[in-house]
């Protein structure tokens, strides 16, 4: 049966759009050649079966974590571009210095800090890699973390910090907890 599906897929690549106006018997003739019967029930489910692209059904009563609603209160409207660059560059350069200091005291094979093309990369060998970069059109700093995954940070004027709106997590606090978790040494001791 699997070979029939493979043949059916290959056959579908060669069906030209100009043939779609023909009767179904002409289009389904190749199916009969590879062993499907005249009875439409033998191939009808292949062609018209609905597909479910969700790996698990949504169950609103489950206890799975759902992102919290985004609260825009306290977050500035879009920063002016020059202010955004000043704040983001300052944050990224401060983090780069702290990472380099941290690398001098932590014992992690493959520890490396790199800054280029406005992207800060912190490699922790087998423990993973952090990537931090500016997204000027959105006025955000984006983080890819081996622990918490991707996050987008907005400047919060009241907190004077980059904050992830969904969880209200502070960018600096994320690095403090995750680096301590991964490397076993408190990163917070380097904070001035």
N, C-alpha and C positions, 0 to 999 in steps of 0.2 A: 504494500500500500504506500510506503514512503517513497518508493521510486516513482509512483504515479504522481505524487505531489510535486516531486522535483521536475518531472517531465511537464506537468501542468504549468509550473512557474516558468520554465524555459519557453514553453509554447506561448505564454502570455506576452513575453517580450517581443514576439514577432507578429502579433496581431496588430494590424495597422488601424488607425482611427477611422479610415474610410470604410472599414469592414463593419463598423458598429451599426450601420443602418440596415444591414442584412438580417435575415431571419435568424433566430436562435439555432435552428437546425444546421445552418451553414457554419456558424461559429462553434457549435458543439461537436461537429463532425470529428475533429481531431481527438476529442475525448473518447469517442467510441473506438477510435483506432488504438488507443492505449488501454482499452479494457473496461471502460465505463459503459454500463448498459443504457438502453434507450429510456429506461425508467428515470425520470428526472430526479427522483429522490436519491439516486446514487451519486449524483454530482451537484444537485441543487444546493445542498448544505455547504459544499465547498465554495460556491460562488456567492451565495447570499447570506451566509452565516454571519451574525453580528460579531464584532470583535471587541474584546474587553482589554483595554490597554493599561488598566490599573492593576498593580501587583496584589493589592488587597482591597477588598470592598470597604467603602467608607462606612463607619459605624459611629454615629454621633454620640452614642451612649458609652463608647469605650473611654478608657482613661488615658488615651494617648495624648501626648502634648501637642497642643495647637498653638501657633504663634499668637501672642497677645495683640490686641488692636493697637495700632500706632497712635500715640498721643502726640499731637503736634504742639501742644501747649508747652511753652518754655523754649522751643526751638526757634531759631531765627528764621525769618524768611531767607531766601537765597542771599548769601553773602555777596558783597561786591567782589569782583574777581581779584583785585589787588589785595584786599583783606584776606580772602580765602588763601591766596598763595603765601602771604606772610604767615598766617596761622599754620597752614599745612607744612610749609617748609621748616618752620621752627620746630614743630612736633616731630617731623621725620628726622631732622638733624639731631635733636635731643635724644631720640630713640637710638639712632645710630651710635652716638657716643656711649650711651648706657649699655648697648649690646656689646660694644668693643670692650668696655670695662668688665662686663659680666663674663665675656669670653676669656679674660685674663685670670679669673679666679675659679671658673667652673671647669671640671674635667670631662669634656664631651668630645669623643672622636669625631672629626669632621665639622667642628664648629667653625663657621665662617660668616662674616658680615660683608655684604657688598651693596654699594649704592651706585646706580648708574641709570641714566635716562629717567630720572625722577622715580625710580623704583628701589625700595629698600628690601633686601633679601637677607634673611637670617637662616642659615643652614645649620641644622643640628645633627648632621650625619644620619644615622639610622632612626633617629627620633622624629625626623620630619623637617619641613621647611616652612618658614613664614614668608609671605610676600605682602608688602605694604606699598600702596601707590595712591596717587592723587587722581581724582576724577573731576576735572575742572568743570565740565558742563553741569554736573549735579552738585558741585561744591561739596564733595564728600571725599573721605579717605576710605579706601577699600582694603580689607585685610583678608588674606587667605591663611587659615590656621590649620595645622595638623591635628589640633585638638577639637576646636569648636567649629571648624569649617569657614565658609565665607561670611563676611559681615561688612556692612556699609555704615560708616560713622558720619554723623552730622555734627557741626559745631553747635554746642548748647551755650548760649550767652550767659545764662544764669549760673551754670556750673563751671563755666570757663574751661570746658573740656570737650573732647570728641566723644560722642555718645551714640551707641547703637539703639535706635528708636524702639525696636521690637522688644528688647530685653532691658533697656535702659542701662546697659553695661558701659562702663567707662573704658576707653581704649587702653589707658595705662594700667588699670586694674586687671584687665584681661591678661596682659603680658605678665604682670606680677604673679597671678595665680597659675597660669599655664606653664610658665618657665620653671616655677618652683615644682610643679607637678612633674614635668618632663625631666628636669635636670637634678632635682633633689636639693637645690640650693636656693635660698630666698633671693629673689631678684629685687625685692622691695628695699633691701639694705642699700642699694645703689641710688635710690631716689633721693634727690636733694631737697 
